[in-house]
Amino acid sequence: MTSKSLAPSLTSLRNTAIEAAHAAGAELAKRFQKKLKISEKKNAGLVTDADIAAETAALKVLKRKFSHFGFLTEESSPDPELSRAEGRWICDPLDGTTNFVHGFPMFCVSIAAEWQGEVVVGVIYHPILKETYVAVRGKGAFMNGKRIHVSKTSRLEDSLLTTGFTYHKKDWLKMEIQAFERLSGLVRAGRRPGSAALDLAYTARGVFDGFWERGLSDWDVAAGSILIEEAGGKVTDFNGKRFRLGGKEILTSNSKIHTPLRQIIAPAFCLLDC
């Protein structure tokens, strides 16, 4: 497949992503606060039988509807035969596994569709609150069918921000805590809920005014990044360049506070990494 004229219907991609996210979410809801089989991935957190069951359910839908697409998922190896496919599903079946294990209901399913290197559809599903966030490139962002927008907060000191911390505790945690402490003294409040995809969805919805984190994987941010853009927000790296999948960092906001937020974030992290 090489012609843009063969691009799949965005409506079909959206509907398939929603169906897959709901299938995965049903598996998570069924297993939440139940006995789990748990193992730990070095420097990458926990994985449970709920992660695996949710991914299996999502992939069953995605492969049935778009068998010619490649796949990038957290728990499975990509199919080498589809490595050159123009379309790709990017799936995190359970973002917030540690929260899930401990019974803290801040977790979600995140699924994005990529076509010729551009994310064109993003879906994030919170199965406990039954919130379905959907974005289609050029068509806006929605939660349960209602259009959503980023916040209108214009001053950093009035903002509510959110972030996440690394699993590489010896390398980066101290720096991240210091950045969090510094910003917490300048803004109204900071939060660390433990699910990057939900942080992004809530920023798109206007609950949070901004989010930053480094060291995330594409499946953590693919769906959320398009949600924020389609909700009127801004998504860059710490230096202000447009965010791309495969990047080592992400900074998002309602656009209005992006520059002052970046000016605080970038120097702190560039001490070690830029």
Rosetta blueprint (number, residue, H / E / L):
1 M L
2 T L
3 S L
4 K H
5 S H
6 L H
7 A L
8 P L
9 S L
10 L H
11 T H
12 S H
13 L H
14 R H
15 N H
16 T H
17 A H
18 I H
19 E H
20 A H
21 A H
22 H H
23 A H
24 A H
25 G H
26 A H
27 E H
28 L H
29 A H
30 K H
31 R H
32 F L
33 Q L
34 K L
35 K L
36 L L
37 K L
38 I E
39 S E
40 E E
41 K E
42 K L
43 N L
44 A L
45 G E
46 L E
47 V E
48 T E
49 D H
50 A H
51 D H
52 I H
53 A H
54 A H
55 E H
56 T H
57 A H
58 A H
59 L H
60 K H
61 V H
62 L H
63 K H
64 R H
65 K H
66 F L
67 S L
68 H L
69 F L
70 G E
71 F E
72 L E
73 T E
74 E L
75 E L
76 S L
77 S L
78 P L
79 D L
80 P H
81 E H
82 L H
83 S L
84 R L
85 A L
86 E L
87 G E
88 R E
89 W E
90 I E
91 C E
92 D E
93 P E
94 L E
95 D E
96 G L
97 T H
98 T H
99 N H
100 F H
101 V H
102 H L
103 G L
104 F L
105 P L
106 M L
107 F L
108 C E
109 V E
110 S E
111 I E
112 A E
113 A E
114 E E
115 W E
116 Q L
117 G L
118 E E
119 V E
120 V E
121 V E
122 G E
123 V E
124 I E
125 Y E
126 H E
127 P L
128 I L
129 L L
130 K L
131 E E
132 T E
133 Y E
134 V E
135 A E
136 V E
137 R L
138 G L
139 K L
140 G E
141 A E
142 F E
143 M E
144 N L
145 G L
146 K E
147 R E
148 I L
149 H L
150 V L
151 S L
152 K L
153 T L
154 S L
155 R L
156 L H
157 E H
158 D H
159 S L
160 L E
161 L E
162 T E
163 T E
164 G L
165 F L
166 T L
167 Y L
168 H L
169 K L
170 K L
171 D L
172 W L
173 L H
174 K H
175 M H
176 E H
177 I H
178 Q H
179 A H
180 F H
181 E H
182 R H
183 L H
184 S H
185 G L
186 L L
187 V L
188 R L
189 A E
190 G E
191 R E
192 R L
193 P L
194 G L
195 S L
196 A H
197 A H
198 L H
199 D H
200 L H
201 A H
202 Y H
203 T H
204 A H
205 R H
206 G L
207 V L
208 F L
209 D L
210 G E
211 F E
212 W E
213 E E
214 R E
215 G L
216 L L
217 S L
218 D H
219 W H
220 D H
221 V H
222 A H
223 A H
224 G H
225 S H
226 I H
227 L H
228 I H
229 E H
230 E H
231 A L
232 G L
233 G L
234 K E
235 V E
236 T E
237 D L
238 F L
239 N L
240 G L
241 K L
242 R E
243 F L
244 R L
245 L L
246 G L
247 G L
248 K L
249 E E
250 I E
251 L E
252 T E
253 S E
254 N L
255 S L
256 K L
257 I L
258 H H
259 T H
260 P H
261 L H
262 R H
263 Q H
264 I H
265 I H
266 A H
267 P H
268 A H
269 F H
270 C H
271 L H
272 L H
273 D H
274 C L
